[in-house]
Amino acid sequence: MRFLAGLLVSLLAACHVNADLETRAPSLNPLHYDTVFYIAEGGWVCSKKQLKFLNKVLDEARSTARSAAAALSVEKSEQSIAYLTWFGQSNATPDMRKSILKNHYQSVSENMVYPTTPTGMKLQDLSFYNTRKQKGNGVTENSLIYSCPPPEDRFCIKYNYNAAVKHNLPSRATLVVLCPHFFEKTSSIESVATSWRVAGRVIQSTKQANAGLTLIHEFQHMAKVTGPENVCHDMPDPSSRQLDPATRRPKACYSPDCCMKLSDSYKIQNAENYGLYAGYIQAWPEKARAIRD
C-alpha cells in the first residue's frame, strides 16, 4: 500500500469494447474520472482473471467506503473512539468530519468504478504518460488506468509494493499499479474484521489482508478523488530513523501501531489511517458512535 513517486509508462492507442461491466458517461464533476481503463496490450497487462478479482475487490472496497461515510454522517461521530484513534482529537470537529466523509470516503466510493476500456502501455523511461503528447487514444488527464505488472517485474520486486498510485497531475492520467502481492490478498473484509475482533486489536498480517482496504488507501493519493488540497501521503514513521533501502527515504507509517501514534497533523495526512478507520468500524461498529452525547 504505497505511493508511487515515478512511473515507467507511455500509453499506446486505446480501443473501446463492449463488456458486461459497469460503464459511466464522462462526468463534469471535477472529482470524477471520465473513463476507467485497464492495460490490455504491451507491458503490465491485466489478465481476465485479474480483472475479475479486481472487480470483486472494487465492490467490497466501495461498500466499505460507503459504510465509513455512513458512520461519519452521524452527528458527533467525530467524538467516537474510532475517529479519535485514527484522526485525532484536534481534528475532531464537525467540519473536519464532514470533509473526511465527503472527500475521503464518499468521493472514493463514487470513483471505484469497474475498468471497462482497454488500452496499451509501453515501458520506456521514468516519465509518466503525458496526455498532451498522445492523440486519439481516448485517454485524458481525467482518466483512471489500472495496470498489472508480472511477478518478475523489477518495479514490484524492488519496492515490495502491493499497489501504487501516481498523482493526477495536470495533463496526466492517474495510473494504479497492482503488483502480484495485491492479488494474494484474498481475505474478505468480514474475515479480517473477525480476526481483529478475536485478537482484540488491529493486526497486520499477510495471511489476513484485505485488498479492498488497500484500494481505499491508494485512492487517498488521488487528487482527482480527494481534491488537490486533501491528497494524502505515506507519512514517515516518527519512531524510525532508518531509510527505506529501496526508496532511500524515511520509512513510511503503515503499521497500525505507527498510525495510532502519529501526531494529529500527520494522522489526517496519512493514507493508511483512512484504510484503518474503514476496517476498524467493520470490526467494532459500536466504536464509530460518539463516546458521549
Backbone torsions as a table, in degrees:
resi	resn	phi	psi	omega
1	MET	NA	78.0	-172.0
2	ARG	-134.6	156.3	177.7
3	PHE	-86.0	138.6	-177.8
4	LEU	-95.4	121.3	-176.7
5	ALA	-82.4	-28.5	-179.7
6	GLY	-154.3	151.2	-176.9
7	LEU	-125.6	153.5	-177.6
8	LEU	-107.0	68.5	-171.5
9	VAL	-141.0	151.6	155.9
10	SER	-144.2	145.8	-173.0
11	LEU	-99.3	141.2	176.4
12	LEU	-91.9	-172.5	-177.7
13	ALA	-63.5	141.5	177.0
14	ALA	-103.6	151.1	176.1
15	CYS	-134.7	147.5	-178.1
16	HIS	-91.9	143.0	179.8
17	VAL	-133.2	157.5	171.8
18	ASN	-82.3	136.3	-178.6
19	ALA	-149.2	146.5	177.9
20	ASP	-83.1	52.2	-178.6
21	LEU	-128.5	166.3	179.6
22	GLU	-65.3	135.3	176.1
23	THR	-124.4	160.4	-179.8
24	ARG	-148.1	135.3	177.5
25	ALA	-69.1	154.7	177.0
26	PRO	-52.5	137.1	-174.7
27	SER	-106.7	144.3	174.7
28	LEU	-86.0	-9.6	178.9
29	ASN	-67.7	121.9	-177.8
30	PRO	-63.9	-15.0	179.0
31	LEU	-103.8	24.0	175.9
32	HIS	-126.3	140.9	172.9
33	TYR	-77.6	147.2	-179.5
34	ASP	-81.7	-41.0	-179.5
35	THR	-140.7	144.9	178.6
36	VAL	-114.9	115.6	-176.6
37	PHE	-101.6	163.8	166.8
38	TYR	-134.9	150.3	-179.0
39	ILE	-78.0	122.7	-177.7
40	ALA	-120.9	-5.0	-175.9
41	GLU	-150.0	142.8	178.7
42	GLY	89.8	-134.6	-179.6
43	GLY	-91.1	153.3	174.6
44	TRP	61.0	41.9	-179.4
45	VAL	-72.0	138.8	174.7
46	CYS	-95.2	123.2	179.3
47	SER	-75.6	167.4	177.3
48	LYS	-61.0	-38.5	178.8
49	LYS	-64.2	-42.8	179.1
50	GLN	-66.2	-39.4	178.5
51	LEU	-65.5	-38.7	177.4
52	LYS	-62.5	-43.8	177.4
53	PHE	-63.4	-44.7	-179.6
54	LEU	-60.1	-43.5	-179.7
55	ASN	-62.5	-38.1	176.8
56	LYS	-65.2	-42.7	178.9
57	VAL	-64.3	-40.8	178.2
58	LEU	-60.8	-39.8	177.1
59	ASP	-59.6	-47.7	-177.3
60	GLU	-68.9	-41.6	179.3
61	ALA	-64.4	-40.8	178.3
62	ARG	-61.3	-45.0	179.1
63	SER	-63.8	-41.0	-179.7
64	THR	-66.9	-40.8	177.6
65	ALA	-65.1	-38.6	178.0
66	ARG	-65.6	-37.2	177.2
67	SER	-63.4	-40.4	177.5
68	ALA	-64.5	-41.6	178.2
69	ALA	-63.2	-40.4	179.3
70	ALA	-63.7	-41.4	179.0
71	ALA	-62.8	-39.5	-178.6
72	LEU	-77.6	-13.2	178.0
73	SER	-77.4	-12.2	-179.9
74	VAL	-79.1	129.3	-179.4
75	GLU	-57.5	136.6	178.6
76	LYS	71.6	9.3	178.5
77	SER	-67.7	-11.6	173.6
78	GLU	-68.9	-10.8	176.2
79	GLN	-102.4	23.8	178.1
80	SER	-90.7	161.1	176.5
81	ILE	-60.5	-42.5	-178.4
82	ALA	-61.0	-48.0	-178.2
83	TYR	-64.6	-48.5	-177.4
84	LEU	-64.3	-34.7	-179.9
85	THR	-65.0	-46.3	-170.6
86	TRP	-99.2	-19.9	-178.8
87	PHE	-118.8	-18.8	171.9
88	GLY	92.4	151.5	-176.1
89	GLN	-61.8	-41.2	-176.7
90	SER	-69.3	-14.8	176.1
91	ASN	-99.7	6.3	-175.0
92	ALA	-87.4	66.6	176.5
93	THR	-122.3	154.5	178.1
94	PRO	-56.9	-40.3	-178.6
95	ASP	-65.7	-42.1	179.2
96	MET	-67.4	-40.5	177.4
97	ARG	-57.9	-45.6	-179.1
98	LYS	-66.2	-35.3	177.8
99	SER	-65.8	-44.6	178.1
100	ILE	-62.7	-44.3	178.6
101	LEU	-55.0	-52.3	-173.8
102	LYS	-72.0	-49.6	-169.4
103	ASN	-89.0	-21.9	-173.9
104	HIS	-114.9	-12.7	177.8
105	TYR	-127.6	-50.8	179.5
106	GLN	-63.4	-49.8	179.5
107	SER	-64.5	-37.2	177.0
108	VAL	-60.9	-48.8	-178.5
109	SER	-62.3	-37.6	-178.8
110	GLU	-69.0	-25.7	-179.1
111	ASN	-96.4	-0.1	177.2
112	MET	-85.4	73.8	-175.5
113	VAL	-106.7	143.8	179.0
114	TYR	-59.4	138.4	171.9
115	PRO	-73.4	125.3	-174.6
116	THR	-120.1	-13.0	-171.5
117	THR	-118.6	124.0	-178.9
118	PRO	-81.1	150.2	172.0
119	THR	-146.0	175.7	179.4
120	GLY	-117.1	160.1	-179.8
121	MET	-144.3	136.1	176.9
122	LYS	-119.3	124.1	177.3
123	LEU	-76.1	126.3	-179.0
124	GLN	-141.2	-43.3	-177.3
125	ASP	-153.7	-168.6	-175.0
126	LEU	-90.7	8.5	179.5
127	SER	-95.8	140.4	178.8
128	PHE	-79.3	150.3	-178.6
129	TYR	-53.2	124.9	179.1
130	ASN	-107.1	116.0	-174.4
131	THR	-64.4	-23.2	-179.4
132	ARG	-69.9	-19.0	-177.9
133	LYS	-94.7	-1.8	-179.0
134	GLN	-121.8	141.4	-178.1
135	LYS	-125.3	137.3	169.2
136	GLY	76.1	13.4	-179.0
137	ASN	-99.0	-3.2	177.2
138	GLY	86.5	-14.8	179.9
139	VAL	-83.2	131.9	178.8
140	THR	-127.0	178.7	176.4
141	GLU	-67.0	-10.6	178.8
142	ASN	-102.3	17.3	-179.0
143	SER	-98.8	151.1	174.2
144	LEU	-116.3	134.0	-174.8
145	ILE	-129.7	129.0	175.7
146	TYR	-100.4	135.1	178.2
147	SER	-132.0	155.3	-173.9
148	CYS	-135.9	87.7	178.8
149	PRO	-60.6	147.2	177.8
150	PRO	-74.2	165.7	-177.1
151	PRO	-56.5	-32.6	-176.7
152	GLU	-85.2	0.4	-177.2
153	ASP	-64.5	131.0	-174.6
154	ARG	-67.4	-26.7	-179.9
155	PHE	-63.0	-50.8	-178.4
156	CYS	-68.8	-36.3	-179.6
157	ILE	-68.0	-45.5	-176.1
158	LYS	-61.9	-45.3	-173.5
159	TYR	-97.6	-6.2	179.6
160	ASN	55.0	41.3	-177.7
161	TYR	-77.9	151.2	163.4
162	ASN	-91.9	-47.7	177.7
163	ALA	-155.6	159.4	-179.8
164	ALA	-149.7	157.5	-177.4
165	VAL	-135.6	140.9	171.8
166	LYS	-97.8	132.1	177.1
167	HIS	-52.5	144.0	175.4
168	ASN	-80.9	96.4	-178.8
169	LEU	-95.5	161.4	178.5
170	PRO	-53.2	132.9	179.2
171	SER	70.1	11.8	-179.0
172	ARG	-128.0	137.2	177.0
173	ALA	-73.5	169.7	177.7
174	THR	-104.0	126.9	-178.4
175	LEU	-112.9	129.4	173.3
176	VAL	-103.3	124.5	179.3
177	VAL	-103.8	114.3	-179.7
178	LEU	-102.4	103.3	-179.3
179	CYS	-78.3	164.5	-178.5
180	PRO	-53.1	-35.6	179.2
181	HIS	-58.5	-31.2	179.8
182	PHE	-59.9	-41.0	-175.9
183	PHE	-79.0	-4.5	174.4
184	GLU	-89.7	-8.5	-178.8
185	LYS	-85.4	77.7	-172.2
186	THR	-95.6	-2.9	-179.5
187	SER	-72.7	136.5	177.9
188	SER	-73.8	161.8	177.4
189	ILE	-63.3	-32.6	178.7
190	GLU	-64.9	-42.6	-179.3
191	SER	-69.8	-36.2	176.9
192	VAL	-65.9	-44.3	179.0
193	ALA	-61.7	-39.1	178.3
194	THR	-64.2	-43.0	180.0
195	SER	-64.0	-34.9	177.0
196	TRP	-67.7	-43.1	-179.9
197	ARG	-63.3	-42.9	179.9
198	VAL	-62.6	-41.1	-179.9
199	ALA	-75.1	-19.8	-178.2
200	GLY	77.0	14.0	-179.9
201	ARG	-163.5	165.0	175.1
202	VAL	-76.1	125.8	-178.0
203	ILE	-117.9	148.3	177.5
204	GLN	-105.4	112.9	-175.4
205	SER	-141.5	130.9	177.6
206	THR	-71.0	-24.0	179.0
207	LYS	-81.2	-26.1	178.5
208	GLN	-120.6	77.5	-178.4
209	ALA	-130.0	143.0	-176.4
210	ASN	-112.8	123.1	-178.5
211	ALA	-67.8	-27.6	178.7
212	GLY	-62.9	-40.9	177.3
213	LEU	-66.6	-32.1	175.1
214	THR	-61.6	-44.0	179.5
215	LEU	-66.0	-39.0	177.0
216	ILE	-59.0	-41.3	174.9
217	HIS	-59.1	-52.3	-173.6
218	GLU	-63.5	-35.2	-179.5
219	PHE	-66.9	-19.7	176.8
220	GLN	-68.4	-17.5	179.7
221	HIS	-85.8	-3.2	-172.3
222	MET	-96.8	112.0	179.1
223	ALA	-61.6	-30.8	179.6
224	LYS	-66.9	-24.6	-177.7
225	VAL	-92.8	-52.0	-173.9
226	THR	-85.6	-19.7	-167.8
227	GLY	92.8	141.0	-174.3
228	PRO	-54.3	-33.9	-176.5
229	GLU	-79.1	-8.7	-177.1
230	ASN	-114.6	6.1	-178.8
231	VAL	-59.4	135.0	179.6
232	CYS	-98.7	163.0	-179.3
233	HIS	-130.1	178.0	171.2
234	ASP	-98.6	95.1	-172.8
235	MET	-69.0	150.4	-178.6
236	PRO	-68.1	146.1	176.1
237	ASP	-73.4	113.8	-176.2
238	PRO	-67.6	-17.8	-178.1
239	SER	-90.0	-5.4	-176.9
240	SER	-114.9	131.8	176.1
241	ARG	-103.4	2.5	-178.9
242	GLN	-83.0	149.7	174.4
243	LEU	-93.1	144.6	173.3
244	ASP	-65.4	123.1	-175.9
245	PRO	-62.3	-26.2	-178.6
246	ALA	-81.3	-44.2	-175.6
247	THR	-96.1	-17.6	-175.4
248	ARG	59.8	29.8	175.6
249	ARG	-119.0	164.1	176.4
250	PRO	-55.7	142.1	179.8
251	LYS	-60.2	137.1	-176.5
252	ALA	-85.1	161.8	-175.7
253	CYS	-94.4	103.0	179.7
254	TYR	-117.8	-31.6	-174.4
255	SER	-70.5	150.0	178.2
256	PRO	-55.5	-42.5	-179.2
257	ASP	-61.3	-43.3	179.4
258	CYS	-64.9	-45.6	-177.0
259	CYS	-63.5	-33.4	178.3
260	MET	-70.5	-31.6	-174.2
261	LYS	-89.9	-4.1	178.2
262	LEU	-62.2	153.3	172.4
263	SER	-64.8	157.9	-179.4
264	ASP	-58.7	-37.2	-179.5
265	SER	-66.5	-30.9	176.9
266	TYR	-81.2	-36.2	-179.4
267	LYS	-55.8	-43.1	-175.5
268	ILE	-72.9	-14.9	-179.9
269	GLN	-103.4	-9.8	-173.0
270	ASN	-91.0	119.9	-174.9
271	ALA	-59.0	-37.3	-176.1
272	GLU	-65.2	-29.0	180.0
273	ASN	-62.4	-31.0	179.5
274	TYR	-73.2	-38.3	174.3
275	GLY	-65.8	-39.8	-179.1
276	LEU	-67.7	-39.9	176.7
277	TYR	-60.7	-45.0	-178.8
278	ALA	-62.0	-40.6	177.9
279	GLY	-73.3	-36.9	-177.5
280	TYR	-59.9	-43.9	-177.8
281	ILE	-77.1	-13.3	169.9
282	GLN	-73.4	-37.6	179.5
283	ALA	-77.1	-41.1	-177.1
284	TRP	-131.1	74.2	-177.8
285	PRO	-59.3	-28.1	179.7
286	GLU	-66.5	-22.2	-179.5
287	LYS	-83.5	0.8	174.5
288	ALA	-87.1	-9.2	-179.4
289	ARG	-91.8	153.6	-178.2
290	ALA	-57.1	140.0	178.9
291	ILE	-64.0	-38.0	179.4
292	ARG	-139.2	147.4	179.7
293	ASP	-83.9	NA	NA
